[in-house]
C-alpha cells in the first residue's frame, strides 16, 4: 500500500490507510473517496464489498451500520 497523502483537518496528523480509498486518524476522523471527510461513530463497520466491473471482480470499501 502506498503512503497516505491526507492530513486530518481536526488534529493535523497524517491519516492511516485502511483500504484503498479509505483512510483514518486516531482522533476519530476518516476520509473516503466519494464522501470526503467525516467523523466516525460507534455503529459504523468498515468492510470490503466485491463488485463485478466488466469481466473483473473488484473490491470497494463500504461503510455498514449495525
N, CA, C and O atoms as a GROMACS GRO file, in nm:
protein
  264
    1UNK      N    1   0.083  -0.118   0.000
    1UNK     CA    2   0.000   0.000   0.000
    1UNK      C    3   0.088   0.124   0.000
    1UNK      O    4   0.194   0.127   0.063
    2UNK      N    5   0.044   0.225  -0.070
    2UNK     CA    6   0.122   0.347  -0.082
    2UNK      C    7   0.111   0.435   0.040
    2UNK      O    8   0.036   0.407   0.133
    3UNK      N    9   0.187   0.540   0.039
    3UNK     CA   10   0.188   0.634   0.151
    3UNK      C   11   0.062   0.720   0.149
    3UNK      O   12   0.008   0.750   0.042
    4UNK      N   13   0.016   0.759   0.266
    4UNK     CA   14  -0.102   0.842   0.279
    4UNK      C   15  -0.066   0.987   0.243
    4UNK      O   16   0.040   1.037   0.283
    5UNK      N   17  -0.152   1.053   0.169
    5UNK     CA   18  -0.129   1.193   0.137
    5UNK      C   19  -0.235   1.283   0.201
    5UNK      O   20  -0.240   1.402   0.173
    6UNK      N   21  -0.320   1.226   0.287
    6UNK     CA   22  -0.425   1.303   0.354
    6UNK      C   23  -0.379   1.339   0.495
    6UNK      O   24  -0.320   1.257   0.566
    7UNK      N   25  -0.408   1.462   0.534
    7UNK     CA   26  -0.384   1.503   0.672
    7UNK      C   27  -0.520   1.533   0.735
    7UNK      O   28  -0.610   1.583   0.668
    8UNK      N   29  -0.533   1.503   0.861
    8UNK     CA   30  -0.658   1.519   0.934
    8UNK      C   31  -0.691   1.668   0.952
    8UNK      O   32  -0.605   1.744   0.997
    9UNK      N   33  -0.813   1.712   0.916
    9UNK     CA   34  -0.847   1.853   0.935
    9UNK      C   35  -0.868   1.890   1.081
    9UNK      O   36  -0.862   2.007   1.117
   10UNK      N   37  -0.894   1.790   1.167
   10UNK     CA   38  -0.920   1.817   1.309
   10UNK      C   39  -0.790   1.833   1.389
   10UNK      O   40  -0.778   1.926   1.470
   11UNK      N   41  -0.692   1.743   1.367
   11UNK     CA   42  -0.572   1.746   1.450
   11UNK      C   43  -0.443   1.767   1.370
   11UNK      O   44  -0.338   1.794   1.430
   12UNK      N   45  -0.446   1.755   1.237
   12UNK     CA   46  -0.329   1.780   1.154
   12UNK      C   47  -0.236   1.662   1.135
   12UNK      O   48  -0.134   1.674   1.066
   13UNK      N   49  -0.268   1.546   1.196
   13UNK     CA   50  -0.184   1.427   1.179
   13UNK      C   51  -0.206   1.364   1.042
   13UNK      O   52  -0.307   1.389   0.976
   14UNK      N   53  -0.111   1.283   1.001
   14UNK     CA   54  -0.123   1.208   0.876
   14UNK      C   55  -0.220   1.092   0.898
   14UNK      O   56  -0.210   1.021   0.998
   15UNK      N   57  -0.313   1.073   0.806
   15UNK     CA   58  -0.412   0.967   0.820
   15UNK      C   59  -0.356   0.834   0.771
   15UNK      O   60  -0.277   0.830   0.676
   16UNK      N   61  -0.396   0.726   0.837
   16UNK     CA   62  -0.352   0.591   0.801
   16UNK      C   63  -0.451   0.528   0.704
   16UNK      O   64  -0.572   0.546   0.718
   17UNK      N   65  -0.399   0.455   0.607
   17UNK     CA   66  -0.486   0.393   0.508
   17UNK      C   67  -0.530   0.256   0.555
   17UNK      O   68  -0.448   0.173   0.593
   18UNK      N   69  -0.662   0.231   0.552
   18UNK     CA   70  -0.714   0.101   0.589
   18UNK      C   71  -0.736   0.020   0.462
   18UNK      O   72  -0.683  -0.091   0.450
   19UNK      N   73  -0.811   0.072   0.368
   19UNK     CA   74  -0.832   0.012   0.238
   19UNK      C   75  -0.798   0.117   0.134
   19UNK      O   76  -0.786   0.235   0.168
   20UNK      N   77  -0.781   0.078   0.009
   20UNK     CA   78  -0.762   0.175  -0.098
   20UNK      C   79  -0.885   0.265  -0.101
   20UNK      O   80  -0.997   0.217  -0.119
   21UNK      N   81  -0.865   0.395  -0.084
   21UNK     CA   82  -0.978   0.488  -0.087
   21UNK      C   83  -1.044   0.511   0.047
   21UNK      O   84  -1.150   0.573   0.053
   22UNK      N   85  -0.983   0.462   0.157
   22UNK     CA   86  -1.041   0.482   0.290
   22UNK      C   87  -0.926   0.502   0.389
   22UNK      O   88  -0.842   0.413   0.406
   23UNK      N   89  -0.923   0.617   0.455
   23UNK     CA   90  -0.815   0.649   0.548
   23UNK      C   91  -0.871   0.698   0.681
   23UNK      O   92  -0.980   0.756   0.686
   24UNK      N   93  -0.796   0.672   0.791
   24UNK     CA   94  -0.843   0.704   0.926
   24UNK      C   95  -0.737   0.778   1.006
   24UNK      O   96  -0.617   0.768   0.978
   25UNK      N   97  -0.782   0.853   1.106
   25UNK     CA   98  -0.694   0.920   1.202
   25UNK      C   99  -0.733   0.874   1.343
   25UNK      O  100  -0.846   0.832   1.367
   26UNK      N  101  -0.638   0.882   1.436
   26UNK     CA  102  -0.663   0.840   1.574
   26UNK      C  103  -0.770   0.922   1.644
   26UNK      O  104  -0.835   0.874   1.736
   27UNK      N  105  -0.790   1.047   1.601
   27UNK     CA  106  -0.884   1.137   1.671
   27UNK      C  107  -1.030   1.108   1.637
   27UNK      O  108  -1.120   1.167   1.698
   28UNK      N  109  -1.057   1.020   1.540
   28UNK     CA  110  -1.196   0.986   1.506
   28UNK      C  111  -1.242   1.035   1.371
   28UNK      O  112  -1.356   1.012   1.332
   29UNK      N  113  -1.155   1.104   1.296
   29UNK     CA  114  -1.190   1.150   1.162
   29UNK      C  115  -1.152   1.043   1.060
   29UNK      O  116  -1.057   0.967   1.080
   30UNK      N  117  -1.226   1.037   0.950
   30UNK     CA  118  -1.196   0.945   0.841
   30UNK      C  119  -1.216   1.018   0.709
   30UNK      O  120  -1.276   1.125   0.704
   31UNK      N  121  -1.164   0.957   0.602
   31UNK     CA  122  -1.180   1.012   0.468
   31UNK      C  123  -1.210   0.898   0.373
   31UNK      O  124  -1.143   0.795   0.377
   32UNK      N  125  -1.310   0.916   0.287
   32UNK     CA  126  -1.346   0.818   0.185
   32UNK      C  127  -1.363   0.892   0.054
   32UNK      O  128  -1.412   1.005   0.051
   33UNK      N  129  -1.322   0.827  -0.056
   33UNK     CA  130  -1.321   0.893  -0.187
   33UNK      C  131  -1.451   0.962  -0.223
   33UNK      O  132  -1.449   1.078  -0.265
   34UNK      N  133  -1.564   0.894  -0.207
   34UNK     CA  134  -1.690   0.952  -0.256
   34UNK      C  135  -1.758   1.049  -0.159
   34UNK      O  136  -1.840   1.129  -0.202
   35UNK      N  137  -1.725   1.043  -0.028
   35UNK     CA  138  -1.791   1.133   0.066
   35UNK      C  139  -1.699   1.235   0.131
   35UNK      O  140  -1.747   1.330   0.193
   36UNK      N  141  -1.568   1.217   0.119
   36UNK     CA  142  -1.474   1.313   0.178
   36UNK      C  143  -1.452   1.287   0.326
   36UNK      O  144  -1.456   1.172   0.370
   37UNK      N  145  -1.427   1.394   0.404
   37UNK     CA  146  -1.400   1.380   0.547
   37UNK      C  147  -1.530   1.360   0.624
   37UNK      O  148  -1.632   1.422   0.592
   38UNK      N  149  -1.527   1.273   0.726
   38UNK     CA  150  -1.642   1.252   0.813
   38UNK      C  151  -1.592   1.201   0.948
   38UNK      O  152  -1.480   1.152   0.959
   39UNK      N  153  -1.677   1.214   1.049
   39UNK     CA  154  -1.641   1.169   1.184
   39UNK      C  155  -1.701   1.030   1.207
   39UNK      O  156  -1.818   1.007   1.178
   40UNK      N  157  -1.620   0.939   1.259
   40UNK     CA  158  -1.666   0.802   1.283
   40UNK      C  159  -1.758   0.797   1.404
   40UNK      O  160  -1.745   0.875   1.499
   41UNK      N  161  -1.852   0.703   1.399
   41UNK     CA  162  -1.940   0.676   1.513
   41UNK      C  163  -1.924   0.528   1.550
   41UNK      O  164  -1.868   0.450   1.473
   42UNK      N  165  -1.973   0.490   1.668
   42UNK     CA  166  -1.957   0.353   1.717
   42UNK      C  167  -2.035   0.250   1.636
   42UNK      O  168  -2.000   0.132   1.638
   43UNK      N  169  -2.140   0.291   1.565
   43UNK     CA  170  -2.220   0.194   1.490
   43UNK      C  171  -2.169   0.168   1.348
   43UNK      O  172  -2.230   0.091   1.274
   44UNK      N  173  -2.058   0.232   1.308
   44UNK     CA  174  -2.002   0.213   1.173
   44UNK      C  175  -1.912   0.090   1.168
   44UNK      O  176  -1.832   0.066   1.259
   45UNK      N  177  -1.927   0.012   1.061
   45UNK     CA  178  -1.840  -0.103   1.036
   45UNK      C  179  -1.782  -0.085   0.896
   45UNK      O  180  -1.856  -0.067   0.800
   46UNK      N  181  -1.649  -0.090   0.886
   46UNK     CA  182  -1.582  -0.073   0.757
   46UNK      C  183  -1.550  -0.210   0.700
   46UNK      O  184  -1.495  -0.296   0.769
   47UNK      N  185  -1.586  -0.231   0.573
   47UNK     CA  186  -1.566  -0.362   0.511
   47UNK      C  187  -1.536  -0.345   0.362
   47UNK      O  188  -1.549  -0.236   0.307
   48UNK      N  189  -1.495  -0.454   0.300
   48UNK     CA  190  -1.476  -0.457   0.155
   48UNK      C  191  -1.591  -0.533   0.092
   48UNK      O  192  -1.631  -0.639   0.138
   49UNK      N  193  -1.644  -0.476  -0.017
   49UNK     CA  194  -1.753  -0.538  -0.090
   49UNK      C  195  -1.703  -0.574  -0.229
   49UNK      O  196  -1.636  -0.493  -0.294
   50UNK      N  197  -1.734  -0.692  -0.275
   50UNK     CA  198  -1.692  -0.735  -0.409
   50UNK      C  199  -1.798  -0.698  -0.511
   50UNK      O  200  -1.917  -0.726  -0.492
   51UNK      N  201  -1.755  -0.636  -0.621
   51UNK     CA  202  -1.846  -0.597  -0.729
   51UNK      C  203  -1.785  -0.642  -0.861
   51UNK      O  204  -1.663  -0.640  -0.879
   52UNK      N  205  -1.871  -0.681  -0.953
   52UNK     CA  206  -1.825  -0.720  -1.087
   52UNK      C  207  -1.823  -0.595  -1.173
   52UNK      O  208  -1.926  -0.530  -1.193
   53UNK      N  209  -1.705  -0.562  -1.226
   53UNK     CA  210  -1.686  -0.449  -1.314
   53UNK      C  211  -1.633  -0.504  -1.445
   53UNK      O  212  -1.518  -0.546  -1.453
   54UNK      N  213  -1.719  -0.504  -1.548
   54UNK     CA  214  -1.680  -0.568  -1.674
   54UNK      C  215  -1.670  -0.718  -1.652
   54UNK      O  216  -1.767  -0.783  -1.614
   55UNK      N  217  -1.551  -0.772  -1.676
   55UNK     CA  218  -1.529  -0.915  -1.654
   55UNK      C  219  -1.449  -0.941  -1.526
   55UNK      O  220  -1.421  -1.057  -1.493
   56UNK      N  221  -1.413  -0.835  -1.455
   56UNK     CA  222  -1.332  -0.849  -1.334
   56UNK      C  223  -1.415  -0.831  -1.208
   56UNK      O  224  -1.517  -0.763  -1.208
   57UNK      N  225  -1.370  -0.894  -1.101
   57UNK     CA  226  -1.430  -0.874  -0.969
   57UNK      C  227  -1.337  -0.782  -0.891
   57UNK      O  228  -1.220  -0.815  -0.869
   58UNK      N  229  -1.389  -0.666  -0.851
   58UNK     CA  230  -1.308  -0.568  -0.777
   58UNK      C  231  -1.365  -0.550  -0.637
   58UNK      O  232  -1.484  -0.572  -0.613
   59UNK      N  233  -1.278  -0.509  -0.544
   59UNK     CA  234  -1.320  -0.483  -0.407
   59UNK      C  235  -1.328  -0.333  -0.383
   59UNK      O  236  -1.237  -0.258  -0.420
   60UNK      N  237  -1.438  -0.289  -0.320
   60UNK     CA  238  -1.459  -0.148  -0.290
   60UNK      C  239  -1.487  -0.134  -0.140
   60UNK      O  240  -1.560  -0.215  -0.083
   61UNK      N  241  -1.430  -0.031  -0.075
   61UNK     CA  242  -1.460  -0.011   0.068
   61UNK      C  243  -1.603   0.041   0.085
   61UNK      O  244  -1.648   0.129   0.012
   62UNK      N  245  -1.673  -0.014   0.183
   62UNK     CA  246  -1.810   0.028   0.214
   62UNK      C  247  -1.820   0.053   0.364
   62UNK      O  248  -1.742   0.001   0.443
   63UNK      N  249  -1.917   0.134   0.400
   63UNK     CA  250  -1.946   0.160   0.541
   63UNK      C  251  -2.083   0.102   0.570
   63UNK      O  252  -2.183   0.140   0.508
   64UNK      N  253  -2.088   0.008   0.664
   64UNK     CA  254  -2.215  -0.052   0.704
   64UNK      C  255  -2.247  -0.005   0.845
   64UNK      O  256  -2.158   0.034   0.921
   65UNK      N  257  -2.374  -0.008   0.878
   65UNK     CA  258  -2.420   0.036   1.011
   65UNK      C  259  -2.483  -0.082   1.083
   65UNK      O  260  -2.559  -0.159   1.024
   66UNK      N  261  -2.452  -0.095   1.212
   66UNK     CA  262  -2.506  -0.206   1.292
   66UNK      C  263  -2.651  -0.184   1.324
   66UNK      O  264  -2.713  -0.267   1.390
   0.00000   0.00000   0.00000
